[in-house]
Amino acid sequence: MRIAAGISVVLFVAAIAACSSKKPPQDSNSPAYQAGKAAHGLAKETGKVAEKAARALREGAKEAHEGWKEAAREDREKRAKAAKDAKKQ
């Protein structure tokens, strides 16, 4: 148990050290940098479009549910009226 805890601490410290290492400055004119920047912009735009589509889907589902409830209410009213008419005869 102590060994596992020790190994975990060492790996955690190594991960922190790796994350805080200084990176060389990026060349903003390189094709790879430009491609990464374009990909990031595209991913961000795709996220916005997906969010908009999800909103539209939620609204459509809400309308469908409301229609379902309305149809169920109308069906109950028809059955009640038919039962009432059957009692009269």
N, CA, C and O of each residue as an XYZ file, in Angstrom:
356
protein
N       0.827     -1.179      0.000
C       0.000      0.000      0.000
C       0.878      1.251      0.000
O       0.597      2.219     -0.707
N       1.934      1.218      0.794
C       2.841      2.370      0.848
C       3.558      2.554     -0.480
O       3.807      3.676     -0.921
N       3.880      1.444     -1.101
C       4.591      1.519     -2.375
C       3.682      2.160     -3.426
O       4.121      3.015     -4.196
N       2.430      1.747     -3.449
C       1.487      2.310     -4.419
C       1.290      3.800     -4.175
O       1.211      4.584     -5.122
N       1.212      4.192     -2.906
C       1.059      5.611     -2.588
C       2.310      6.387     -2.992
O       2.214      7.500     -3.510
N       3.476      5.803     -2.757
C       4.727      6.457     -3.140
C       4.841      6.628     -4.643
O       5.257      7.678     -5.133
N       4.464      5.582     -5.371
C       4.509      5.644     -6.828
C       3.527      6.706     -7.328
O       3.840      7.459     -8.251
N       2.338      6.765     -6.718
C       1.344      7.768     -7.115
C       1.865      9.181     -6.908
O       1.667     10.053     -7.754
N       2.534      9.404     -5.778
C       3.081     10.735     -5.491
C       4.165     11.093     -6.499
O       4.206     12.218     -6.997
N       5.041     10.140     -6.801
C       6.121     10.398     -7.751
C       5.537     10.703     -9.140
O       5.987     11.636     -9.804
N       4.552      9.934     -9.579
C       3.936     10.178    -10.880
C       3.219     11.527    -10.915
O       3.256     12.225    -11.928
N       2.565     11.896     -9.809
C       1.887     13.181     -9.743
C       2.885     14.323     -9.861
O       2.657     15.279    -10.602
N       3.987     14.225     -9.134
C       5.012     15.274     -9.184
C       5.617     15.353    -10.583
O       5.865     16.447    -11.090
N       5.855     14.208    -11.204
C       6.413     14.200    -12.558
C       5.435     14.838    -13.555
O       5.845     15.559    -14.464
N       4.156     14.566    -13.372
C       3.162     15.152    -14.279
C       3.101     16.667    -14.113
O       3.014     17.401    -15.097
N       3.146     17.123    -12.888
C       3.136     18.570    -12.641
C       4.381     19.221    -13.239
O       4.301     20.296    -13.833
N       5.523     18.569    -13.082
C       6.767     19.116    -13.625
C       6.710     19.163    -15.154
O       7.201     20.112    -15.764
N       6.116     18.150    -15.766
C       6.020     18.118    -17.221
C       5.080     19.206    -17.735
O       5.322     19.787    -18.793
N       4.037     19.474    -17.011
C       3.076     20.495    -17.442
C       3.625     21.908    -17.293
O       3.254     22.810    -18.045
N       4.486     22.088    -16.348
C       4.977     23.442    -16.105
C       6.280     23.741    -16.843
O       6.869     24.806    -16.654
N       6.728     22.816    -17.676
C       7.974     23.069    -18.402
C       7.743     24.173    -19.437
O       6.653     24.294    -19.998
N       8.768     24.964    -19.678
C       8.643     26.060    -20.634
C       8.727     25.515    -22.051
O       9.592     24.702    -22.375
N       7.834     25.970    -22.861
C       7.801     25.535    -24.251
C       8.452     26.614    -25.107
O       8.365     27.799    -24.787
N       9.100     26.210    -26.187
C       9.686     27.211    -27.071
C       8.571     28.013    -27.746
O       7.480     27.485    -27.959
N       8.821     29.249    -28.075
C       7.787     30.055    -28.720
C       7.383     29.454    -30.069
O       8.218     28.919    -30.799
N       6.110     29.552    -30.380
C       5.590     28.999    -31.632
C       5.822     29.976    -32.773
O       5.784     31.195    -32.600
N       6.059     29.411    -33.923
C       6.186     30.220    -35.130
C       4.783     30.400    -35.699
O       4.215     29.462    -36.261
N       4.227     31.586    -35.558
C       2.841     31.796    -35.981
C       2.676     31.824    -37.494
O       1.554     31.889    -37.995
N       3.773     31.776    -38.219
C       3.686     31.758    -39.681
C       3.811     30.356    -40.258
O       3.660     30.171    -41.465
N       4.083     29.369    -39.416
C       4.261     28.013    -39.934
C       2.927     27.435    -40.389
O       1.882     27.767    -39.829
N       2.958     26.574    -41.400
C       1.713     25.964    -41.891
C       1.011     25.144    -40.813
O      -0.219     25.116    -40.760
N       1.775     24.483    -39.961
C       1.159     23.678    -38.903
C       0.407     24.569    -37.913
O      -0.689     24.225    -37.470
N       0.991     25.698    -37.572
C       0.343     26.644    -36.659
C      -0.943     27.173    -37.275
O      -1.977     27.236    -36.609
N      -0.882     27.551    -38.537
C      -2.060     28.072    -39.223
C      -3.152     27.008    -39.330
O      -4.334     27.307    -39.156
N      -2.751     25.758    -39.617
C      -3.728     24.668    -39.707
C      -4.370     24.417    -38.343
O      -5.576     24.182    -38.261
N      -3.583     24.465    -37.289
C      -4.123     24.278    -35.946
C      -5.084     25.385    -35.566
O      -6.126     25.141    -34.958
N      -4.721     26.608    -35.933
C      -5.586     27.745    -35.637
C      -6.903     27.628    -36.398
O      -7.972     27.893    -35.847
N      -6.819     27.231    -37.665
C      -8.028     27.051    -38.464
C      -8.891     25.922    -37.905
O     -10.115     26.039    -37.855
N      -8.250     24.827    -37.485
C      -8.988     23.695    -36.919
C      -9.683     24.107    -35.622
O     -10.814     23.696    -35.361
N      -9.007     24.912    -34.816
C      -9.606     25.380    -33.565
C     -10.836     26.243    -33.858
O     -11.877     26.086    -33.219
N     -10.711     27.145    -34.819
C     -11.845     27.989    -35.186
C     -13.009     27.168    -35.716
O     -14.169     27.440    -35.406
N     -12.683     26.156    -36.523
C     -13.720     25.294    -37.083
C     -14.411     24.502    -35.983
O     -15.632     24.351    -35.998
N     -13.642     24.001    -35.039
C     -14.225     23.243    -33.931
C     -15.133     24.132    -33.086
O     -16.199     23.701    -32.646
N     -14.714     25.351    -32.867
C     -15.523     26.280    -32.087
C     -16.835     26.592    -32.809
O     -17.899     26.613    -32.190
N     -16.757     26.829    -34.098
C     -17.950     27.117    -34.897
C     -18.873     25.906    -34.940
O     -20.092     26.051    -34.860
N     -18.298     24.712    -35.066
C     -19.087     23.486    -35.075
C     -19.825     23.324    -33.760
O     -20.978     22.893    -33.742
N     -19.175     23.664    -32.668
C     -19.823     23.592    -31.359
C     -21.018     24.518    -31.273
O     -22.049     24.156    -30.705
N     -20.887     25.711    -31.832
C     -22.000     26.660    -31.824
C     -23.166     26.130    -32.653
O     -24.322     26.230    -32.243
N     -22.859     25.566    -33.819
C     -23.904     25.026    -34.689
C     -24.592     23.835    -34.006
O     -25.813     23.697    -34.072
N     -23.808     22.990    -33.359
C     -24.374     21.831    -32.660
C     -25.277     22.284    -31.517
O     -26.327     21.686    -31.281
N     -24.879     23.327    -30.814
C     -25.693     23.852    -29.723
C     -27.022     24.394    -30.255
O     -28.074     24.197    -29.648
N     -26.954     25.077    -31.392
C     -28.168     25.619    -32.005
C     -29.089     24.484    -32.456
O     -30.305     24.558    -32.281
N     -28.505     23.437    -33.037
C     -29.299     22.293    -33.484
C     -29.932     21.579    -32.288
O     -31.080     21.140    -32.367
N     -29.202     21.462    -31.194
C     -29.741     20.826    -29.998
C     -30.910     21.632    -29.443
O     -31.906     21.064    -28.997
N     -30.784     22.953    -29.473
C     -31.868     23.818    -29.006
C     -33.113     23.618    -29.864
O     -34.222     23.514    -29.340
N     -32.929     23.565    -31.185
C     -34.054     23.362    -32.097
C     -34.688     21.983    -31.875
O     -35.909     21.839    -31.946
N     -33.868     20.992    -31.612
C     -34.375     19.651    -31.369
C     -35.185     19.601    -30.078
O     -36.233     18.957    -30.018
N     -34.691     20.289    -29.038
C     -35.445     20.344    -27.781
C     -36.795     21.018    -27.988
O     -37.810     20.552    -27.470
N     -36.811     22.109    -28.741
C     -38.073     22.813    -29.007
C     -39.038     21.925    -29.792
O     -40.236     21.900    -29.510
N     -38.516     21.206    -30.770
C     -39.352     20.291    -31.551
C     -39.914     19.173    -30.695
O     -41.075     18.790    -30.840
N     -39.089     18.653    -29.806
C     -39.552     17.586    -28.910
C     -40.627     18.109    -27.965
O     -41.587     17.405    -27.652
N     -40.459     19.341    -27.517
C     -41.455     19.935    -26.630
C     -42.784     20.098    -27.361
O     -43.841     19.789    -26.810
N     -42.730     20.581    -28.598
C     -43.956     20.739    -29.388
C     -44.621     19.386    -29.652
O     -45.845     19.269    -29.590
N     -43.812     18.371    -29.944
C     -44.371     17.040    -30.186
C     -45.047     16.514    -28.923
O     -46.116     15.910    -28.999
N     -44.436     16.737    -27.773
C     -45.017     16.287    -26.511
C     -46.340     17.006    -26.233
O     -47.311     16.396    -25.785
N     -46.356     18.314    -26.507
C     -47.592     19.069    -26.310
C     -48.696     18.563    -27.239
O     -49.852     18.457    -26.830
N     -48.341     18.251    -28.486
C     -49.312     17.683    -29.430
C     -49.821     16.337    -28.962
O     -51.005     16.030    -29.096
N     -48.930     15.538    -28.416
C     -49.304     14.216    -27.898
C     -50.303     14.374    -26.751
O     -51.312     13.670    -26.696
N     -50.018     15.294    -25.845
C     -50.919     15.516    -24.708
C     -52.275     16.029    -25.187
O     -53.311     15.615    -24.666
N     -52.277     16.917    -26.162
C     -53.524     17.459    -26.698
C     -54.353     16.356    -27.346
O     -55.566     16.292    -27.148
N     -53.705     15.490    -28.117
C     -54.419     14.384    -28.767
C     -54.981     13.426    -27.716
O     -56.087     12.911    -27.880
N     -54.240     13.184    -26.653
C     -54.720     12.305    -25.589
C     -55.932     12.926    -24.895
O     -56.890     12.225    -24.568
N     -55.888     14.230    -24.671
C     -57.009     14.919    -24.039
C     -58.250     14.836    -24.931
O     -59.347     14.554    -24.447
N     -58.078     15.082    -26.229
C     -59.202     15.004    -27.160
C     -59.779     13.589    -27.209
O     -60.993     13.405    -27.287
N     -58.890     12.590    -27.161
C     -59.338     11.197    -27.183
C     -60.152     10.875    -25.924
O     -61.183     10.207    -26.002
N     -59.689     11.347    -24.778
C     -60.442     11.127    -23.534
C     -61.816     11.785    -23.608
O     -62.811     11.202    -23.178
N     -61.868     13.001    -24.154
C     -63.149     13.701    -24.277
C     -64.104     12.940    -25.208
O     -65.296     12.836    -24.920
N     -63.583     12.409    -26.322
C     -64.421     11.649    -27.254
C     -64.962     10.389    -26.595
O     -66.136     10.054    -26.748
N     -64.089      9.684    -25.852
C     -64.540      8.457    -25.184
C     -65.576      8.773    -24.109
O     -66.546      8.033    -23.945
N     -65.375      9.861    -23.381
C     -66.339     10.247    -22.345
C     -67.678     10.611    -22.974
O     -68.734     10.246    -22.459
N     -67.626     11.328    -24.088
C     -68.863     11.721    -24.768
C     -69.571     10.488    -25.313
O     -70.794     10.379    -25.224
N     -68.792      9.547    -25.885
C     -69.388      8.322    -26.423
C     -70.006      7.494    -25.301
O     -71.078      6.916    -25.481
N     -69.354      7.431    -24.161
C     -69.906      6.683    -23.036
C     -71.175      7.354    -22.520
O     -72.134      6.673    -22.156
N     -71.184      8.658    -22.487
C     -72.359      9.421    -22.047
C     -73.525      9.190    -23.009
O     -74.658      8.986    -22.571
N     -73.256      9.221    -24.315
C     -74.285      8.991    -25.325
C     -74.799      7.557    -25.253
O     -75.989      7.325    -25.464
N     -73.946      6.607    -24.966
C     -74.355      5.200    -24.874
C     -75.282      5.003    -23.684
O     -76.199      4.186    -23.765
N     -75.084      5.711    -22.595
C     -75.949      5.611    -21.415
C     -77.326      6.176    -21.700
O     -78.317      5.682    -21.161
N     -77.410      7.204    -22.538
C     -78.691      7.825    -22.864
C     -79.563      6.900    -23.685
O     -80.789      6.965    -23.594
N     -78.962      6.052    -24.476
C     -79.744      5.200    -25.397
C     -80.190      3.972    -24.743
O     -80.856      3.146    -25.368
